[in-house]
Amino acid sequence: MDRSGTHIDHVDRSIIEQLQRDGRVPYTRLGAAVGLSEAAVRQRVQRLTDAGVMQVVAVTNPLSHGKRRMAMIGVRTQGPTDDIAKTLQAMPDIDYLVVTAGSFDFMCEVVVEDDLQLLELTNRIRAVHGVTNTETHIYLDLVKQTFTWGAH
């Protein structure tokens, strides 16, 4: 069972793995690959997406379409993190936000047009009540990007 309370069996994992290879695979081929009918595999995919276990999306390389700066911003805070998380989550230019243990309380992945936008965003994050400091790690190159967790 996953965090959503949805039971994930070996067939579900196979479906997820197939969709990670090709998110556009027809249900007929997907069903054949995992040993189910088209209707049954369609129902499983719908159940997995409705439960929030997975989503099927197009993944792009932001550097290939005009975005010139990618960075991970580590955020240190004081006090409870709930309100800070809500504020950071509402910032549209933060693409990935996690609460962490260790030297940072949050990690924010961002993709922006240029260094000026990165500075502006960093200043907005620093202005959030409870944020004590940030540390920005600029990406020099995107060498590997995979999303294959959860299938094994």
Secondary structure, DSSP 8 states (H G I E B T S, - for coil): --TTS----HHHHHHHHHHHH-TT--HHHHHHHHT--HHHHHHHHHHHHHTTS--------GGGGT--EEEEEEEEE-S-SHHHHHHHHT-TTEEEEEE-SSS-SEEEEEEESSHHHHHHHHHHHHTSTTEEEEEEEE-S--------TT--
